[in-house]
Amino acid sequence: MVFAPASGFKIEVDIEKSCSPQADPIWKIVFDLYKKKATGDGFDQLVHASFKGGTPVIQQGIEATAANGINEKQADVIINEAGPAVLDLKDSASMTPQELEAKKKEVVAASTKVANFALE
């Protein structure tokens, strides 16, 4: 999924699968934030945020999303909750550690909702 959270920005949302050292699957929701280049075409990557969720249910939801795509409820959460939180991370270099941690928690909370909505 690709969407524009604000003018001059885009977020790509991907589902990735990797493996643990024991060969167990690890499913992730990945958000990549890009900003349009000031001159010329193209975008520069600003943020790479990866959420893997720590419970089997969350993992099942992310896996289901990989198999079935993003449903309407998930899209709403991505656009209205995760997107703004990821966009705010563009200023992470100037955030206090507390502000940065709060934004990360917003991304985690939204990602958890996305995974859970896959199982409804």
N, C-alpha and C positions, 0 to 999 in steps of 0.2 A: 504494500500500500504506500502511495506517495501523496502527500498533501501539503498545502501552503498554510502554515500557522500564522503568517504575517507577510506583508509585502516584502519581497526580496529574500525570503527564506523558504526552504522546503525541508520536510522531514520524510525520510524513507523508513518504513517499518518492515522488518523482516523477521521470519521465524528461522532459527538456526538449530541444528542438531550437532552435538559433539558427544564424546564418550568419556566416561570416568576411567581411571586406571584399571578398574575391574570390568571394563567394557559395557557398563550400564549406560543407556542413552541419557543425555542431558539436553533438555529442550530450553531454548532461550527466545525471548522477545527482544529484538534489537531496534533501537531508535538512533538514526544518524541524522544530525541537524546540519544543514548546509546553508551558506549565505551566498547570494549572487555576487559575482565578482564586480568590482567597481568599474573596471574597463574590460571590454570584450565579452565573450560568451562564457558560460560555465559557472560553476559554483565551487566554493571552498568549504571543506568539512570543518565544522567547529566543535561538534560534540558527537561522541560515540557512547551510548548508554546501553548496557546489556543487562537484562533481568532474567534470572533462571528460576526463581521461586524455589523454596526449600522443601515443599511437601509433595508427596505423590499425586495429590489431587491437582495442585497447580501444574505439575509436570504433565498430567493427563490433559488438562485444559489447553496448554500450549501445543501439545502434540495434536489434539483435535483441531486446533486452529490451522496447523500445518496441513492437515488432511482435508479440511472443509472450507478453508478460507475464513475471512473476517465477516462475521454476521453484523446485522444492523446495530444491536446493542453494543458490541465491541467497537464498532466504528464510532459510535457516539462518545464512548469513553476515551478512545484514542484522540479524537478531534477536540473534545471539550475539557478533558482533564490531563491526559498524558502530554498532548501537544503543547499546551501552555507551560507546563512544568519543564519540559525539555527545552522549549524556547528560552525560558528564563535562565537556563544553564549556560547560555551564550556569554553571560557576564560572570561566569564562575571565578575568573581570575581576580575579580574585585569584590567577591563575597567574603564575608567572615566565615569561619568554619561552621558556625551555627546556622547561618543562612544556607550554606551549601548543603549541609546535612538535611535541613528542612526540605529543600528542593528535591534532593535524592529520595526522601521519604514519600514525597508527592508522586514521583515517577513510579516507585515501588507499589504504592497503594493503587494507582491507576492500572499498572500492569497486572496486579493481582485480580482486579475486577475484570480485565480483559480475559484472563485465563479462566476465571470462574464463569463468565458469560458464554464461553464456548461449550460448557457442559449443560446448559439449560435446554 
